[in-house]
Amino acid sequence: MATMISLPIVSSCSVETCGYNHDGCRAGAINVSGDHGHCSTFVETDRKGGNADHAGVGACTRTECRYNQDMSCTAEAIEVGASFDTADCLTFEAR
């Protein structure tokens, strides 16, 4: 039996060089990690891939974020774009 998991969606991604970003993030799910919330699913390529659905946030190790509960994102949706790196979670809010 399949289990339905509700993940926060990636509502927007402004990183045009990512292979998963074409008309929105098309990775199955992304992970957010590091000191500044880097999208660790980012793949710099001209080739486009992924699936038809918008991505969700699978895991987040930025535990000082108010939306992080037990390494899971509790935000309704997040935005990804350039901050410290090319692809970072822009929805971060300190606790």
N, C-alpha and C positions, 0 to 999 in steps of 0.2 A: 504494500500500500504506500503510495506517495505521500510525503509530508509537505505541507505548504508552510514555508517560512516567510514571515513578513519582515523585509529589510527596508531601512530608509533608502529612498531613491537618490541617485545623482541627478538633481534637477537641471543642472547645467554644467558644461565643461567648455572652457574657452581655449583649451590646449589643442590647437589645430594640427600639431605634429604627431599626436598620438594615434596609433593605428586603430584604437577602439572608438575614437571620436569621429563620427560621421552622422550628422543630424542628431547629436546627443551622444552620450557615452553608451556604447554597445557591448561592454564587457559583461559577463554574467554577474559579477560582483567585483568590487574593488576592495583593496585593503589600504588603510591609512596608517602610516607609521612614522617613526623618527621624532626628533625634537620639535619639528615645526609642521607635522601633519602631512608628510609627503604621500602622494598617491603612488604606492609601490606597485601598482598594476600598470603604470605608464610605460608604453613601448613606443619609442621614437622611430617612426617608419612612414613611408609614403603609402604603403599597402594598408588597406582597410579591412578589418575583420570584426569578429564578435557575433552577436545575435540580434534579433529584431527588437528585443525588449530593451528598455532603459536599464542601466546597471543599478544594483543596490550596493549598500556598504556592508561587506562581509565581516570585517574585523577592524578595530581601531585600537592601537596601542598608545594613543595619546591620552593617558589617564588623567591629566590635569584639565581636560576639557569638561565643561559642565554637561555635555551630551554623552559622555562616556560612562557606561555602567557595566562593570565587569568585562571590560574590553569589547563592548558592543556599543554601537552608536544608537542613541535614543532620539536623535533629531528626526523630524518628519522627512526632511530632505536636506541634501548638502549641495554646495557649489564647489567646483574644482577649477583652479586657474593658477596663474603665476603669482607667486609670493616670494618666498625664499628660494624656491626651486621652480622649475618649469610647471610642475603639476602638484599643487598643494590643496588641502581642504581649506576653503575660505570661510567656512561656517564656524570654525573654532571660536569658542568663548571660554575664557578662564573661569574656573569655579569661583 
